[in-house]
Amino acid sequence: MRYEVGDHHGRRVATGLAAVAAGDVHTTVTLPALAPGHYRVTADGVTGRFACLPARPAVTGPAARFGVNVWASSLVPPSRLAEFAFALRDMGAGWVRDGQSWPAAEPAPGDYDTGPHDRRTRTLRAHGLAVLDVLSPAPEWAMTDASLPLPADLRHAYRYARRLAAAAPEALQLSNEPDVDTTRSTGDAHAAFVKAAALGIRAAHEPCLVVLPGIAQTGPFQDLMLANDVVRYADVWAFHGYPDPTEPGEPRFPGTADEQHELARRHEADIPLWMTECGAFQKARPGTDLTPEQEIAQARYVVRSMVEGLAAGNDRQFWFAGPPLHDDGIYFGLLDRDFCPLPAYSAFAALTSLLGAARFTGPAPLLPDGVRGFVFDSGRGELVTVVWAERPVRLDRCGAGAAYDIMGRRLPAGRPVTASRDPLYLTSPAPPAASPASPEAPPAPTAASPASPEASPPPRVASPRALLRPRARLSPAEHIVLAQRFPARNAAPGKEDGDAPPPHGYRLGRRTRMTVDVYNFGDTARRVTVAARPMGGAWTVRAEQETRIRVPAGGRVGVNFTLLSSSSVARRTDRRLAFRATLDDRSEVPASVALIHLR
């Protein structure tokens, strides 16, 4: 049979004849030396793909800046998991974002069946991948109509999170895009859930990093979560960012990162920001692959989104997604339906290999109009500038040690290069001050040539726990969690995929009874005094019982209140309802803040 091998541009790089012996199902051919990149092989009408990876390995494990969403339980057959994990590590993904179904893992209260998920986590970690696990919505037995999609008793969240942390992922994210689900859950309810789950993680034998929920977009839901002081319980601030699918042409990196960093500064959040989902919307009918044009557009956006995300200040970037994933007419995966690499896989591998430690140093200076450039310190004694342009622009390589194309193929020395929509990498020796020694990636030995990356070793990394440590122990007051509970008839209007118009709060009548649940996740009983902050606006909050209560260790006690509105309260206008609490030593419990309005 005749075979032919072509690169991602469609250029033929090898051809020949191969014989399959009678009774055999395969044969082997020897190819010429190939540059790093993506290749397609065709033999008598049957097509396959493979990647030739850069010789220099990327930074791997928790120190790596790059990750991939996998959702292995749904998308990766168990028989393929080890090979899949090997492929991700070779591609330079240091992190994988995974998850499992809470209802499947705990079909009845306390009846855990996390064995399959724990085995997946161990397999991923055994291949050098750090795992970011994600909590899913609660089981039906744990929810009520008023609590959906959260457990009505937050002690279930505490115990389940502690159980997941026992499987030793490097990090645990406390839900996925709660701001755009179709339930009526509110930011205050989710904040109480986050606090309970975070305390469960910290109660584990070896706590992992606590990562805030992956927020889809800024807005009232996230604002309310932040008003409930969730940041003090977390080690990482997380969010997602996708290009606008209605914009014509190739995808463009959204402004989400800038918005989230500004929000974090406003809240004085001194924790790293991770974009735990970024990807491109490539339309494809079920059962079909992307077109060659879509494949190249995806490869370009892998590089651009990762580069622009790090340049915006993100500490980690996670691509969505690694395995074959077709969702509602959109194909996201870096692998095709046969688990063979797409061009984006090779582009990802080139990016991670060339950028190394990927410490952003600033925009590239003195570029021609229309050219974008970003400079990174690789940690190997070199600077790497990533450039692209919407229209071809010729660049002088003065001072550049080497140039590489989007797939990591080294370009001929001494010639000008052309910036285009396909990103290029230009390397140059780093000034001594630009490559300080660090535990993540100390500079390569001085004998290595920065102009010959294949000759230098990969950056060395420290142990995971030395690099990524959870925050200091929380105080006794921070182990008390307040959660406002309203009857189902007072539920908020619903989020309609994040874009519901105001009002956003609980819908109340002129007289409404509600409860503040006081949880004690500490190991000692506590006396807690609960009080409502003055609301104003003709609203009155009246306690219906003694507000100084004793909450046993691991216990929950409800304090009942009645909310009254005078005839002057404007309808359908949100106001903040806040409850505070103190312990007997006057230490303050993080407040619970909700929105309410007169229906």
Number of C-alpha atoms within 10 A of each C-alpha: 9 12 17 16 21 17 21 17 10 11 11 14 16 16 15 13 10 14 11 11 9 6 6 7 7 9 9 8 10 7 11 8 9 15 16 23 24 23 24 21 19 15 16 9 9 8 12 15 20 18 23 17 24 25 14 18 23 27 28 28 26 27 23 25 26 28 32 27 22 25 19 24 16 14 14 19 11 15 8 11 17 17 12 22 24 16 18 27 23 20 24 28 30 28 31 30 26 24 25 21 18 19 17 13 19 17 16 14 11 11 9 15 15 17 11 12 19 17 13 19 23 15 16 25 20 13 20 19 28 26 26 25 25 24 21 17 19 22 21 16 13 20 16 14 14 20 23 17 22 23 20 20 18 24 20 21 26 23 19 23 26 23 18 23 25 17 19 21 23 23 25 29 28 28 20 23 16 24 27 19 16 13 18 22 25 26 25 29 23 26 29 24 27 29 30 27 27 29 28 23 28 23 20 18 12 15 23 27 23 27 28 26 27 23 24 22 21 15 12 19 23 22 13 22 22 20 19 24 18 22 24 16 24 22 24 22 27 23 23 24 22 20 19 13 14 8 9 8 8 17 22 16 20 17 13 20 24 14 12 22 18 12 16 18 10 9 13 10 18 13 15 16 23 24 26 29 23 24 22 27 19 20 18 18 13 12 7 11 17 18 12 14 8 18 17 20 20 27 23 23 25 23 23 21 24 26 24 18 25 22 20 17 16 24 20 22 26 26 26 23 23 30 26 21 21 20 13 10 12 16 23 24 27 29 20 20 15 10 18 17 24 26 31 26 28 26 31 26 29 29 29 29 26 28 27 26 27 26 22 22 15 14 16 16 10 8 14 12 8 13 20 19 22 20 24 27 27 29 26 28 24 26 29 29 26 28 25 23 19 13 12 15 16 13 15 12 18 10 10 18 19 20 25 20 20 26 30 26 19 17 16 11 12 13 12 14 20 19 25 18 20 22 25 26 29 24 27 20 18 18 12 10 7 17 20 13 12 12 13 20 24 19 22 21 11 10 8 15 17 21 18 13 20 16 13 19 15 23 21 18 20 15 12 14 13 10 13 16 13 19 16 9 11 13 11 17 21 20 22 28 26 31 24 21 19 19 15 14 11 21 21 22 18 21 21 14 14 19 13 12 10 12 21 25 30 25 23 23 14 13 13 16 19 18 18 21 18 23 25 28 27 21 12 11 14 19 15 25 20 22 19 19 14 13 13 12 12 12 19 15 20 13 17 13 10 10 16 16 17 16 21 17 16 16 16 19 16 18 20 18 19 14 17 19 19 12 10 9 16 14 14 16 16 19 19 16 21 19 20 16 23 19 18 11 9 11 14 17 22 22 25 25 27 24 21 21 24 22 16
